[in-house]
């Protein structure tokens, strides 16, 4: 079964002004589609064919012969989560179980947000910042390129893409402004809580 590009769960203009229609069209329709196309081409006829995306990510990591497979599988997995955890009118302090877990593991939402911001802004070059479940504890971490917490046996429940194509149309080189907009206006905390429940 070939991998496919998922539809966005909102209109292309739904996340403005924090993430523009132009950014979503380029990021989703061009960049993410390229990862899907490349992945399908790369796994055809290999023993990865027919395996789940998560299994491909974990198995191909660290194998130099399969680096291209890992890069595209990782980015496909990362973006699938990224689109789900965005929404119009999102962001700010969450409620529910995720709020309790953040308070317990970080001390407060503000402490979490500061740690997440530092990870996202401090990732040198292309990569991601994450909120992930490590055993029964939430952790913030950053990863380069297409890597994600799955390769460390953690379960990512929130991620921000800090590759330049994710924000350059709207923010130019102001990555801190993009990260602040993500935290304050774009996170779909209900979906993050659903990811936590699945983990």
C-alpha positions in Angstrom: 0.0 0.0 0.0 1.5 3.3 -1.1 1.8 6.2 1.3 -0.4 9.2 0.5 -0.5 12.8 1.4 -3.2 13.5 4.0 -5.6 16.3 3.4 -5.2 19.3 5.7 -7.9 19.2 8.4 -8.8 22.9 7.7 -8.9 25.3 4.8 -5.6 26.6 3.4 -6.5 30.1 4.7 -7.8 29.0 8.1 -4.6 29.6 10.1 -3.9 33.2 9.0 -2.4 35.6 9.9 -0.1 33.3 11.8 0.4 30.8 9.0 -0.6 32.0 5.5 -2.4 30.3 2.7 0.8 30.6 0.6 2.9 28.9 3.3 0.4 26.0 3.6 0.1 25.5 -0.1 3.9 25.4 -0.4 4.6 23.4 2.7 1.8 20.8 2.4 1.3 20.5 -1.3 4.9 20.8 -2.4 7.3 19.9 0.4 5.3 17.2 2.2 4.1 15.8 -1.2 7.8 15.4 -2.2 8.6 13.4 0.9 5.6 11.1 0.2 6.6 10.6 -3.5 10.2 10.0 -2.6 9.4 7.5 0.1 7.1 5.5 -2.2 9.8 5.4 -4.9 12.5 4.4 -2.4 10.7 1.6 -0.6 9.4 -0.1 -3.8 10.9 -3.5 -4.1 12.7 -3.2 -0.7 11.9 -5.1 2.5 10.4 -1.9 3.9 7.6 -2.1 1.4 4.2 -2.8 3.1 5.6 -1.8 6.5 4.0 0.9 8.7 5.5 4.4 8.6 6.5 4.2 12.2 8.3 0.9 11.6 10.2 2.3 8.6 11.3 5.3 10.6 12.6 3.2 13.5 14.2 0.5 11.3 15.9 2.8 8.8 17.4 5.2 11.4 21.2 4.9 11.7 21.5 2.7 8.6 23.7 4.7 6.1 22.4 2.6 3.2 18.9 3.6 4.0 19.5 7.3 4.9 17.3 8.6 2.1 14.5 6.3 3.2 14.8 7.5 6.8 14.9 11.1 5.7 11.6 10.9 3.7 9.8 8.6 6.1 10.8 10.8 9.1 9.5 13.9 7.4 6.3 12.2 6.3 5.6 11.1 9.9 6.6 14.4 11.3 4.3 16.4 9.0 1.4 14.0 9.5 1.5 15.0 13.2 2.3 18.7 12.5 -0.9 19.3 10.4 -3.1 17.5 13.0 -1.9 19.6 16.0 -2.6 23.0 14.3 -6.0 24.9 14.4 -7.5 28.3 14.0 -7.8 30.0 17.4 -5.5 27.6 19.1 -2.5 28.0 21.4 -2.2 29.4 24.8 -2.5 27.4 28.0 -4.2 24.1 27.6 -6.8 22.5 29.9 -7.6 18.9 30.7 -5.2 16.1 31.3 -2.4 17.6 29.2 -2.4 20.7 31.4 -2.1 18.5 34.5 0.8 16.6 32.9 2.6 19.7 31.9 2.3 21.2 35.3 3.5 18.0 36.9 6.5 17.4 34.6 7.6 21.0 34.0 6.3 22.9 37.1 4.1 25.2 35.0 2.8 25.9 31.5 5.2 28.9 31.4 8.2 26.8 32.3 7.2 24.3 29.5 6.7 27.1 27.0 10.1 28.6 27.7 11.8 25.3 27.4 10.0 24.5 24.1 10.8 28.0 22.7 14.5 27.6 23.5 14.5 24.1 21.9 12.8 25.4 18.7 14.8 28.6 18.4 18.0 26.9 19.4 17.8 24.1 16.8 20.7 24.9 14.5 19.7 24.7 10.9 16.7 22.6 9.8 14.9 20.4 12.3 12.1 20.2 14.8 11.2 20.8 18.5 9.0 18.3 20.3 6.9 17.6 23.3 7.2 13.8 23.8 6.3 11.1 26.3 9.4 9.3 27.6 8.0 6.4 29.6 5.5 8.2 31.8 7.2 11.7 31.7 6.8 14.5 29.3 10.0 15.9 27.9 11.0 18.7 25.5 13.7 17.9 22.9 14.9 19.1 19.5 16.1 17.0 16.6 17.9 17.8 13.3 16.5 17.4 9.8 13.8 14.6 9.7 14.6 13.0 13.0 12.0 12.7 15.7 11.6 11.2 19.2 10.5 7.8 17.9 14.1 6.9 17.3 14.8 7.4 21.1 11.8 5.2 22.0 9.7 8.2 22.9 6.3 9.1 21.7 6.0 12.6 20.1 2.7 14.3 20.9 3.5 17.9 19.7 6.0 19.1 17.2 7.0 22.3 15.5 8.7 22.3 12.1 11.6 24.8 12.2 12.8 24.2 8.6 12.9 27.6 6.9 10.1 26.5 4.5 7.8 26.3 7.5 8.0 30.0 8.3 10.1 32.0 5.8 7.1 33.3 3.7 5.4 34.7 6.8 8.3 35.5 9.1 11.4 35.7 7.0 14.4 35.1 9.3 12.4 35.7 12.5 12.1 32.2 13.8 11.4 33.4 17.4 8.3 35.2 16.2 7.1 32.1 14.4 7.6 29.9 17.5 5.7 32.5 19.6 2.8 32.5 17.1 2.7 28.7 17.2 2.6 28.6 21.0 0.2 31.4 21.4 -2.2 31.0 18.5 -1.9 27.7 16.6 -1.6 24.6 18.9 -4.7 22.3 18.8 -4.4 21.2 22.5 -7.4 18.8 22.1 -5.5 16.9 19.4 -2.3 16.9 21.5 -4.4 15.5 24.4 -5.7 12.8 22.0 -2.1 12.0 21.0 -1.2 11.7 24.7 -4.1 9.3 25.2 -3.0 7.2 22.3 0.6 7.0 23.6 
